[in-house]
Amino acid sequence: MIDIADLKKQILLKELNDEELLMIRDKITVESYPRGTLIFKEGEPTKGIYLVKNGKVEISKSTPDGWKQTLAILNEGHFFGELSVIEDKKVHGANVTAVENTELFLLKTETFRSLEDSHPQVMYKIVKAIARVASK
Protein backbone atom coordinates (compact mmCIF):
# COMPACT_ATOMS: atom_id res chain seq x y z
CA MET A 1 0.00 0.00 0.00
CA ILE A 2 1.16 3.52 -0.80
CA ASP A 3 2.26 5.52 2.24
CA ILE A 4 0.39 8.81 2.52
CA ALA A 5 3.67 10.46 3.61
CA ASP A 6 5.08 9.70 0.13
CA LEU A 7 2.07 11.40 -1.48
CA LYS A 8 2.57 14.50 0.67
CA LYS A 9 6.04 14.94 -0.91
CA GLN A 10 4.51 15.35 -4.36
CA ILE A 11 4.27 18.89 -5.75
CA LEU A 12 1.07 17.92 -7.53
CA LEU A 13 -0.65 16.73 -4.33
CA LYS A 14 0.63 19.27 -1.77
CA GLU A 15 -2.72 21.09 -1.55
CA LEU A 16 -4.68 17.93 -0.75
CA ASN A 17 -5.72 17.23 2.84
CA ASP A 18 -5.31 13.80 4.44
CA GLU A 19 -8.84 12.68 3.56
CA GLU A 20 -8.31 13.62 -0.09
CA LEU A 21 -4.91 11.91 -0.14
CA LEU A 22 -6.42 8.71 1.28
CA MET A 23 -9.09 8.77 -1.44
CA ILE A 24 -6.61 9.34 -4.26
CA ARG A 25 -4.11 6.82 -2.86
CA ASP A 26 -6.46 4.02 -3.90
CA LYS A 27 -6.54 5.36 -7.46
CA ILE A 28 -2.76 5.62 -7.95
CA THR A 29 -0.50 2.78 -9.07
CA VAL A 30 3.26 2.42 -8.56
CA GLU A 31 5.64 1.53 -11.38
CA SER A 32 9.35 0.69 -10.95
CA TYR A 33 12.04 1.25 -13.58
CA PRO A 34 15.71 0.23 -13.38
CA ARG A 35 18.37 2.78 -14.32
CA GLY A 36 18.56 3.31 -18.09
CA THR A 37 15.03 2.08 -18.82
CA LEU A 38 13.02 3.96 -21.44
CA ILE A 39 9.73 4.66 -19.64
CA PHE A 40 8.05 5.88 -22.82
CA LYS A 41 9.04 7.42 -26.13
CA GLU A 42 7.71 10.08 -28.45
CA GLY A 43 4.62 8.92 -30.30
CA GLU A 44 3.61 6.19 -27.82
CA PRO A 45 0.10 6.32 -26.34
CA THR A 46 -0.24 8.26 -23.10
CA LYS A 47 -1.44 6.72 -19.83
CA GLY A 48 -1.74 9.68 -17.48
CA ILE A 49 0.29 11.84 -15.10
CA TYR A 50 3.47 10.38 -13.62
CA LEU A 51 4.80 11.57 -10.26
CA VAL A 52 8.38 10.78 -9.26
CA LYS A 53 8.22 8.89 -5.95
CA ASN A 54 12.00 8.40 -5.88
CA GLY A 55 14.83 8.34 -8.37
CA LYS A 56 15.38 10.60 -11.34
CA VAL A 57 14.14 10.80 -14.93
CA GLU A 58 15.35 12.58 -18.05
CA ILE A 59 12.88 14.12 -20.47
CA SER A 60 14.27 14.43 -24.00
CA LYS A 61 13.27 14.86 -27.62
CA SER A 62 14.82 13.50 -30.77
CA THR A 63 15.99 16.21 -33.15
CA PRO A 64 15.35 15.93 -36.90
CA ASP A 65 19.04 15.11 -37.45
CA GLY A 66 18.95 12.24 -34.95
CA TRP A 67 20.44 13.89 -31.86
CA LYS A 68 18.94 13.72 -28.40
CA GLN A 69 18.01 17.04 -26.79
CA THR A 70 17.56 16.93 -23.01
CA LEU A 71 14.63 19.09 -21.95
CA ALA A 72 14.62 18.43 -18.19
CA ILE A 73 15.88 16.21 -15.40
CA LEU A 74 13.21 15.59 -12.76
CA ASN A 75 13.64 14.07 -9.32
CA GLU A 76 11.49 13.16 -6.33
CA GLY A 77 8.30 15.17 -6.03
CA HIS A 78 8.15 16.35 -9.63
CA PHE A 79 5.67 15.20 -12.28
CA PHE A 80 5.39 14.76 -16.04
CA GLY A 81 2.84 13.63 -18.62
CA GLU A 82 0.33 16.25 -17.51
CA LEU A 83 -0.63 17.15 -21.08
CA SER A 84 -2.30 13.76 -21.39
CA VAL A 85 -4.99 14.95 -18.99
CA ILE A 86 -4.94 18.73 -19.43
CA GLU A 87 -4.96 18.85 -23.24
CA ASP A 88 -6.21 15.30 -23.78
CA LYS A 89 -3.02 14.39 -25.66
CA LYS A 90 -3.18 10.83 -26.97
CA VAL A 91 0.54 10.36 -27.67
CA HIS A 92 3.69 11.48 -25.86
CA GLY A 93 5.61 14.41 -27.28
CA ALA A 94 8.91 13.44 -25.64
CA ASN A 95 11.00 10.51 -24.41
CA VAL A 96 11.37 9.77 -20.69
CA THR A 97 14.22 7.62 -19.37
CA ALA A 98 15.07 6.53 -15.82
CA VAL A 99 18.44 8.14 -15.02
CA GLU A 100 18.69 6.00 -11.89
CA ASN A 101 16.51 3.31 -10.32
CA THR A 102 13.15 5.06 -10.18
CA GLU A 103 9.68 4.52 -8.75
CA LEU A 104 6.78 6.47 -10.20
CA PHE A 105 3.21 7.02 -9.11
CA LEU A 106 0.78 6.91 -12.04
CA LEU A 107 -2.56 8.70 -12.01
CA LYS A 108 -4.26 7.35 -15.13
CA THR A 109 -6.10 9.69 -17.46
CA GLU A 110 -9.47 7.99 -16.96
CA THR A 111 -9.03 8.16 -13.18
CA PHE A 112 -8.18 11.85 -13.38
CA ARG A 113 -11.24 12.49 -15.54
CA SER A 114 -13.49 10.64 -13.07
CA LEU A 115 -12.45 13.12 -10.36
CA GLU A 116 -14.32 15.84 -12.23
CA ASP A 117 -17.63 14.27 -11.19
CA SER A 118 -16.74 12.40 -8.01
CA HIS A 119 -14.29 14.83 -6.35
CA PRO A 120 -14.21 18.15 -8.26
CA GLN A 121 -12.37 19.92 -5.42
CA VAL A 122 -9.51 17.41 -5.72
CA MET A 123 -9.32 17.83 -9.48
CA TYR A 124 -9.32 21.61 -9.04
CA LYS A 125 -6.39 21.45 -6.59
CA ILE A 126 -4.40 19.21 -8.95
CA VAL A 127 -5.03 21.43 -11.99
CA LYS A 128 -4.08 24.47 -9.90
CA ALA A 129 -0.77 22.78 -8.99
CA ILE A 130 -0.08 21.99 -12.66
CA ALA A 131 -0.79 25.62 -13.60
CA ARG A 132 1.48 26.91 -10.82
CA VAL A 133 4.41 24.79 -12.06
CA ALA A 134 3.73 25.63 -15.72
CA SER A 135 3.77 29.35 -14.96
CA LYS A 136 7.31 29.24 -13.54
C-alpha positions as CSV (number, residue, x, y, z in Angstrom):
1,M,0.0,0.0,0.0
2,I,1.2,3.5,-0.8
3,D,2.3,5.5,2.2
4,I,0.4,8.8,2.5
5,A,3.7,10.5,3.6
6,D,5.1,9.7,0.1
7,L,2.1,11.4,-1.5
8,K,2.6,14.5,0.7
9,K,6.0,14.9,-0.9
10,Q,4.5,15.3,-4.4
11,I,4.3,18.9,-5.8
12,L,1.1,17.9,-7.5
13,L,-0.6,16.7,-4.3
14,K,0.6,19.3,-1.8
15,E,-2.7,21.1,-1.6
16,L,-4.7,17.9,-0.8
17,N,-5.7,17.2,2.8
18,D,-5.3,13.8,4.4
19,E,-8.8,12.7,3.6
20,E,-8.3,13.6,-0.1
21,L,-4.9,11.9,-0.1
22,L,-6.4,8.7,1.3
23,M,-9.1,8.8,-1.4
24,I,-6.6,9.3,-4.3
25,R,-4.1,6.8,-2.9
26,D,-6.5,4.0,-3.9
27,K,-6.5,5.4,-7.5
28,I,-2.8,5.6,-8.0
29,T,-0.5,2.8,-9.1
30,V,3.3,2.4,-8.6
31,E,5.6,1.5,-11.4
32,S,9.3,0.7,-11.0
33,Y,12.0,1.3,-13.6
34,P,15.7,0.2,-13.4
35,R,18.4,2.8,-14.3
36,G,18.6,3.3,-18.1
37,T,15.0,2.1,-18.8
38,L,13.0,4.0,-21.4
39,I,9.7,4.7,-19.6
40,F,8.0,5.9,-22.8
41,K,9.0,7.4,-26.1
42,E,7.7,10.1,-28.4
43,G,4.6,8.9,-30.3
44,E,3.6,6.2,-27.8
45,P,0.1,6.3,-26.3
46,T,-0.2,8.3,-23.1
47,K,-1.4,6.7,-19.8
48,G,-1.7,9.7,-17.5
49,I,0.3,11.8,-15.1
50,Y,3.5,10.4,-13.6
51,L,4.8,11.6,-10.3
52,V,8.4,10.8,-9.3
53,K,8.2,8.9,-5.9
54,N,12.0,8.4,-5.9
55,G,14.8,8.3,-8.4
56,K,15.4,10.6,-11.3
57,V,14.1,10.8,-14.9
58,E,15.4,12.6,-18.1
59,I,12.9,14.1,-20.5
60,S,14.3,14.4,-24.0
61,K,13.3,14.9,-27.6
62,S,14.8,13.5,-30.8
63,T,16.0,16.2,-33.1
64,P,15.4,15.9,-36.9
65,D,19.0,15.1,-37.4
66,G,19.0,12.2,-34.9
67,W,20.4,13.9,-31.9
68,K,18.9,13.7,-28.4
69,Q,18.0,17.0,-26.8
70,T,17.6,16.9,-23.0
71,L,14.6,19.1,-22.0
72,A,14.6,18.4,-18.2
73,I,15.9,16.2,-15.4
74,L,13.2,15.6,-12.8
75,N,13.6,14.1,-9.3
76,E,11.5,13.2,-6.3
77,G,8.3,15.2,-6.0
78,H,8.2,16.3,-9.6
79,F,5.7,15.2,-12.3
80,F,5.4,14.8,-16.0
81,G,2.8,13.6,-18.6
82,E,0.3,16.2,-17.5
83,L,-0.6,17.2,-21.1
84,S,-2.3,13.8,-21.4
85,V,-5.0,15.0,-19.0
86,I,-4.9,18.7,-19.4
87,E,-5.0,18.9,-23.2
88,D,-6.2,15.3,-23.8
89,K,-3.0,14.4,-25.7
90,K,-3.2,10.8,-27.0
91,V,0.5,10.4,-27.7
92,H,3.7,11.5,-25.9
93,G,5.6,14.4,-27.3
94,A,8.9,13.4,-25.6
95,N,11.0,10.5,-24.4
96,V,11.4,9.8,-20.7
97,T,14.2,7.6,-19.4
98,A,15.1,6.5,-15.8
99,V,18.4,8.1,-15.0
100,E,18.7,6.0,-11.9
101,N,16.5,3.3,-10.3
102,T,13.2,5.1,-10.2
103,E,9.7,4.5,-8.8
104,L,6.8,6.5,-10.2
105,F,3.2,7.0,-9.1
106,L,0.8,6.9,-12.0
107,L,-2.6,8.7,-12.0
108,K,-4.3,7.3,-15.1
109,T,-6.1,9.7,-17.5
110,E,-9.5,8.0,-17.0
111,T,-9.0,8.2,-13.2
112,F,-8.2,11.9,-13.4
113,R,-11.2,12.5,-15.5
114,S,-13.5,10.6,-13.1
115,L,-12.4,13.1,-10.4
116,E,-14.3,15.8,-12.2
117,D,-17.6,14.3,-11.2
118,S,-16.7,12.4,-8.0
119,H,-14.3,14.8,-6.4
120,P,-14.2,18.1,-8.3
121,Q,-12.4,19.9,-5.4
122,V,-9.5,17.4,-5.7
123,M,-9.3,17.8,-9.5
124,Y,-9.3,21.6,-9.0
125,K,-6.4,21.5,-6.6
126,I,-4.4,19.2,-9.0
127,V,-5.0,21.4,-12.0
128,K,-4.1,24.5,-9.9
129,A,-0.8,22.8,-9.0
130,I,-0.1,22.0,-12.7
131,A,-0.8,25.6,-13.6
132,R,1.5,26.9,-10.8
133,V,4.4,24.8,-12.1
134,A,3.7,25.6,-15.7
135,S,3.8,29.4,-15.0
136,K,7.3,29.2,-13.5
